[in-house]
C-alpha cells in the first residue's frame, strides 16, 4: 500500500500506479476511496492520489487553453488534473506551489 502513488479508474477497471509499474484491479474506485480514506484524496472523479506522495498542487498554463490545476506526484513525471470540485480538498493539504 505504501508504494501506491495513485489509483485511476478507466472503464470498468482501476489502474494502480507505483513508481515502478502499473497494475490493473477489478474494483470500484468509490469502494477503494471509502476503505482507504485516510491514505488517499480524490482529485478528480476518476482519480485518487496518495496524500504522502503529492509533491505539489499548481496551476498549469497551456498554450491556447485555459489554465488548469494539477497535482505533481513524487516518483513520476506525469501531472494529474484536479477537477474544480476537488480543489478545496487539495488546498487543505497545504501543497500549493503556484
Beta strands, then each sheet from edge to edge (+ up, - down):
strand 1: 6-10
strand 2: 13-17
strand 3: 22-25
strand 4: 40-44
strand 5: 47-50
strand 6: 54-62
strand 7: 65-73
strand 8: 79-81
sheet 1: 3+ 2- 1+ 5- 4+
sheet 2: 6+ 7- 8+
end
